[in-house]
Amino acid sequence: MTDSKKYQFNLPKTGAPSAGAWGVWGVGAPPAVPVTTELPDDAHACLAKGNTWLQDGRVDDALRAYDRAIALSPEMFEAHFNRGNVLLRRQRPMEALAAFERTIALSPELAIAHYNRATLLAANGREDEAMAGYERTLSLDPAQVQARFNLGTLHLKRGEGEQALACMDAVIQQAPNVAEAHNNRGSALMLLQRAAEAGQAFDRAVALKPGYAEAISNRGGLRLQLNHHEAAIHDLREAVRRNPAEPASHRLLGALLRETGDLDGALAEFHKVLELAPEAPGALSDWVGTLAEAGDWTQLTDGVARLQAAVREGRGGVQPAVAVALIASPELQLVCAQQAAARLPAAQLGPLVRRPGSGKLRIGYFSADFHEHAGAERLAALFERHDREHFEWLAFSYGPVTTDDMHSRLRKPFHQFMEVRERGDREIAQLARELGVDVAVDLNGYARGGRPGIFVQRCAPVQVGWLGWPATTGVSAMDYVIADRVALPAGLHPQFTEKVVSLPHTAPVGEAERRVAEVDATREAQGLPADAVVFCAFHPMHLIAPAAFDGWMRILQAVPGSVLWLPDEHSVASGHLRDAASARGVDTSRLVFAPRAATDVRLMRYALADVLLDSAPCSNATAVGDALWAGLPVVTQAGQALSGRTGASLLTAAGLAEGVAMSAADYEARAIALAQDAPRRAALRERLLAARKTSPLFNLKALARQLESAYVAMDERSLQGLPPRAFDVRR
């Protein structure tokens, strides 16, 4: 949260006007004049009368006096300047702006006129002109601390952390006890990922101004980011108590409550944000996304409709991650991504100069997920199969601090592994340039922890998205996206700002040999009926859409005795699913919930089930891949967008296209038919288990070679000075 108000710095008014004190220009003390409305025929006398009346609160008379002075002496810049101040008091900002511009034309070196003009421009949303105006003010009067504060605030608003920090440091040097400057300094340091220093700045702001709600809120947001939840909740509740009308504090508190599992509390905070600031960036996304996460479908349908309308109308700063999960339309996903890209800070680095060739192509993988997570094992196995003789592999990690075994495994395949979480986007991009990265691969996009701002800065000659983000980024500096022709057919290419590189298949499924848990590896131990058909749908709650759940309930009703095995992610969500099943005429005992578990346990569970029901409209590629590896038949529906087609891609690559439905009714019919045909399920399971050693889906070495071939082709085109273009990589 940035403090953008004007503050009095106890300097002469003519040096640093604050809100409501823009300076009154006159020569010496005004002469004593009787209270009268008559105006003399002398311009200087009219100016003096106007100053007296303005100081006495006779605003209309003052304006009349300045107008008279200007009529008598059109070149009198003092009258134009003071007339602008009167117009401000009369709430006529555009006329005031014209008055200050006339003042500047008559007296170009008058710093305070440039300051007043810049402040009006900033209030009118003309930020570029305002920043130029403040810079001109400072060139004329370097001690004008308020202008520097306001300039830094605009840099901060634009996400320009380094420039904002420089401004606030200069303000603090001149006026060290201004709490607002320390608060904004902390916000700039947060942009630059300098968390420890940001915390010190917020602490200093609160020490200078006890009870300072904005600084307390910002400190709480920092502590949330650092996972210091207990301290964060203390700060954020205090900030809300002190300033209940500030939406940013409610939003941070909602994010903290969601992070700590209080979904009902989070929904209440996000709803409050919508009441206070319905168009605030991300406000609608937070609320609708949490509704989906909680399984609260009473308002979700309406919420998704509001999301779609907001994207169409360019309102509310809808978060792409929420749009991809809940909006099926690839056209709207593109618009949402482009809107998000436009909100990212503009590129600040100069043109990229390619390093001389070294014989080895340098590939950089950028991710927040170099640690244990659902897809980490498969990613590590792929990295281990990359060609280290002809390529140099670099990793840029900006995820959480972790020492788990998977993090250690993920580090080993790289020639250089850099922990850059405490660096800003510009710094990371500059580092990649200095290291001579030829091809930068973004593994996150707008997914949690993603840093698309790095790629706005052009960190490498070639920039490509792969795997972790199933949609376009809308970032013009992203050159390519890697997919395959099933997941991303030619008809969808226009919905991507990137050029599409099509591999035979694109998602790593896993090695032929993977560890599978052996403890409690029976249906009885997992609370499942021994002989019934077990459907499973191990998807994050936000991917379980009401329409898909309707279909699952109809499938259960068509297969007597069958059960649906679901993840028990949160008691609130599980309760809502039970209520939804009951409302659809299905006994809640037919829903079986499994707690969160490690990858080896999840693979064991897939081996116990009969059919995986994929999610829609957003497919769950991780679940589908793990199920196929475990030999579990899958039914999926090919969606409209890439996000809804990853399951279809994996099934096609596995040679099981019969599991791909083209409509919701077809999906249900295929699932029911498969459930009623035990011999067919057994045959499919046998085929899948045998395919681990023969199918290209499980051949990570081949996938590594195909990716490397794609990287080489991209780089060669860049070296030739040619623009990116779509192409296929053969087997």
Secondary structure, 3 states (H helix, E strand, C coil): CCCCCCCCCCCCCCCCCECCECCCCCCCCCCCCCCCCCCCCCHHHHHHHHHHHHHCCCHHHHHHHHHHHHHHCCCCHHHHHHHHHHHHHCCCHHHHHHHHHHHHHHCCCCHHHHHHHHHHHHHCCCHHHHHHHHHHHHHHCCCCHHHHHHHHHHHHHCCCHHHHHHHHHHHHHHCCCCHHHHHHHHHHHHHCCCHHHHHHHHHHHHHHCCCCHHHHHHHHHHHHHCCCHHHHHHHHHHHHHHCCCCHHHHHHHHHHHHHCCCHHHHHHHHHHHHHHCCCCCCHHHHHHHHHHHHCCCCCHHHHHHHHHHHHHHCCCCCCHHHHHHHCCCHHHHHHHHHHHHHHCCCCCCCCCCCCCCCCCEEEEEEECCCCCCCCHHHHHHHHCCCCCCCEEEEEEECCCCCCCHHHHHHHCCCCEEEECCCCCHHHHHHHHHHCCCCEEEECCCCCCCCCCHHHHCCCCCEEEEECCCCCCCCCCCCCEEEEECCCCCHHHHHHCCCEEEEECCCCCCCCCCCCCCCCCCCCCCCCCCCCCCEEECCCCHHHCCHHHHHHHHHHHHHCCCCEEEEECCCHHHHHHHHHHHHHCCCCHHHEEEECCCCHHHHHHHHHHCCEEECCCCCCCHHHHHHHHHCCCCEEEECCCCHHHCHHHHHHHHCCCHHHEECCHHHHHHHHHHHHCCHHHHHHHHHHHHHHCCCCHHHCHHHHHHHHHHHHHHHHHHHHCCCCCCCEECCC
